[in-house]
């Protein structure tokens, strides 16, 4: 007798496993976006503190601009997958009313595949650049902030953006991939 019969459990359907994996990736993607939000909040606080310090004391925070530049990497790339997940990217649909629906059913998967391949290439190149940045101890000029973690954050964000593009292949063309959490308020 098999374990399934002895335990009176039914086998889990592959669709359920895929759905669970997509939901897990979606939740992780949301956390990446929250981390990007925290980073942009940190940028805002740093800029305000730098301006106030310069106004009241005539002295600036050394390397503040450099910190802002480096922090923009996680702001952009940790949120890029979530933006794609909710359909927040800019799209130009001027031609949509003029072309038949069957055209979009063909073009949409092609565009999503090209996007996934582009994000995969970006992820791979960022990993390679991160490894090299670590080997050569690349840092910023003033604060000596290492480049390697920024490359790996870029790779993480691009990787998840690629995963989101691939999961959209199983959705209706033109629809957004919104995975609802059980705890969502909306």
N, C-alpha and C positions, 0 to 999 in steps of 0.2 A: 504494500500500500504506500502511496506517496504521502509526503508530509501535508500536502494540501487537503487530502481526504481526511487524514487523522485529525487535523486541527480545525476542520470545517471552515476553512477560509477559502475565499474565491481568489483566483489569480487576478492580479492587477492588470488592467488593460494598458497596452502601450500608449494610447492617447492620454490616459491619466498620468502616466509617468512623464510624458513629454510636457503636458500641461503643468505638472508640478515643477519640472526643471525650468520651464519658462517663467513661472511665478517666482521661483527662487532667484533667477537671474534678474527679473524685474525689480524685486525688492532690493537686491544688491545694487542695481543701477540707480534706484531711488536714493540709497545711502550715499552713493558717489555724488549725486547731485546735491545732497544736503551738505556734504563736505565741501563742494564747490561754493555753496552759499555761505558757509562759514568762512571760507577763504576770502570771498569778496567782502564780507563784513569786516574781516581783519584788515583788508586793503583800505576800506573806508575809514576805519578807526585810525590807521597809521597816517593817512593823508590829513585828516582833521587834526591829529596830534602834531604833525609836522608843521602845518600852517599856523596853528595856535602858538607853538613853540617859537617859530620864526617871528611871528607878530609880536609876542610879548618879550622875548629875550634876544631876538636877532640871530639866534642860532638854530640850525636845522638838524634833523636826525641824520646822521651820516649814513649814506647808502639807502635812504628811503626810496628813491626812484628805482634803484636796483632791486630792492625787495618787492616793490610793486610789479616790476617787469617779470621777475621770477615767479611770483604768485599768480600771475595771469595764466600760466600753463595749467595748473590744476583748475582754475576757475573755468577755463574754456573746455578742456578735454575731459574733466570728470563729469561735466554736465552734458556733453554732446550726445551721449547715448540716450539719456533720459529725454532730452529735447526731441530726438528722433522717435522715441517710444510714444510720446504723447502727441506727435505730429506738429511740433512747435517750430520746425524749420521753415524757412521761407520757401514758398513754391510759386512758380509762375504758371498759372493755368489759363493763359490767354487763348490757347488752342483747344482747350477742353470742349467748349460748346460746338466747335466746328468739326471735330473728328468723331467718328462713331465709337461706341462703347467697346466693340471687339478690338479696336486698335489699342485702347488702353489696357485691355486684358493681356495683350501681347507685350506691349512696351513696359508696363509697370514691373513685371518680374525681371526683365532685362536690366532696367535701371537699378532695381534693388540688388541684383547680382553684381553689377558693376560697382555699386556703392560698397557692398560687402567686401569685394576683392580689393578695392581701393583702401578701405579701412584696415584690412588684413595686411596689406603692403605697408601701410603707415605704422601699424603696430610692430611688424617685424623690423622695419628700419629704425624705429624708436628704441627697440630692445638692443639692436646692434650698436646704435649710437650711445645708449646708456652704458653698455659694457665698455666701449672705448673711452667714454668720459671717466669711468671709474679707473680704468687702466692708466690714463694719463693725468689723473687727479685734476680734471678741469673744474674750475671754480669761477665765480664772478670776480670782477676786479677789485671792488672796494670791500665788500663784506665777506668775501671768500665763501660764498654759498655754493655748495657742490652742485654740479649740473646733473649728475647721475639720477638722483631721485625725481627730478623733473622729467627726464626722458622716460623713466619707468611709469610715471603718472600719465604721460602722454600715451604710452603703449597701452596702459590699462583702459583709459578712456576710449581710444581708437578700437581696441579689441571688443569692448562692450558695444560700441556703436556698430561694429560689423556684425556682432551676434544679433543685435536688434534688427538690422537690415535683413539678415537671413530668416529670422522668425516672421518677418512681415511677408515672406514669400507664401506662407500658409494662410494669410489673411485675404480678405476680399481686396482686389486692386483699388488703390486710392484710400483705403481705410487706415486709421491709425491703430497702433498696437497698444491699447490701453488695457493693462492687466489690473484688474481690480483686486485690492487687498480686502480681506474680510474686515479689517479695521478702518477702512477708508470712510471718511465722513460724507463724501459726495455721492 
